Amino acid sequence: MGAGKTSIGRRVARALDVPFVDTDALVVRDHGPIPDLFRSRGEAEFRRIERETVARALGNEGVIALGGGSVIDPQTRADLAAHRVVLLTVAPHVIGHRIGGGNRPLLAGEDPVTQWQRIMAERRPFYDEVSDVEFDTSRGPISEVVQAIVDWARERIAGEAHV
């Protein structure tokens, strides 16, 4: 949450000339706002819907921005093994500015930053399991992060072509 998955993913896809999809946006398009899903159907049903959406998205080429909690699902983690996965991180001292005023159901409460840190600590082992590389988005122009990811992806593509 708050690491820039959508904005960075969209720019990386454009630079690589491939399609971009955001699985949270697909969930919203097909089922309505995520906070409403959490309230009306509960987190378990949201995760089921998210799992189906991610599975469909992974069947296509391009850059896919996954919802931060999608890696909780063991089948999603297994599916990601066949893909190159970039983990975007952000420092706790920066996150408050990025998540403030947002409508994120899992951060509801008195201190969203503390909630975010707890969630990150719980999910970090899953992120580490599925990711091939990590980029910190805490500072610097977003264009530098995008270029670093594009360079990394192109190296992987070139390496696969020579195998």
Secondary structure, DSSP 8 states (H G I E B T S, - for coil): --S-HHHHHHHHHHHHT--EEEHHHHHHHHH--HHHHHHHHHHHHHHHHHHHHHHHHHTSSSEEE--TTGGGSHHHHHHHTTS--EEEE--HHHHHHHHTT---GGG-SS-HHHHHHHHHHHHHHHHHHH-SEEEE-SSS-HHHHHHHHHHHHHHHHHHHHT-
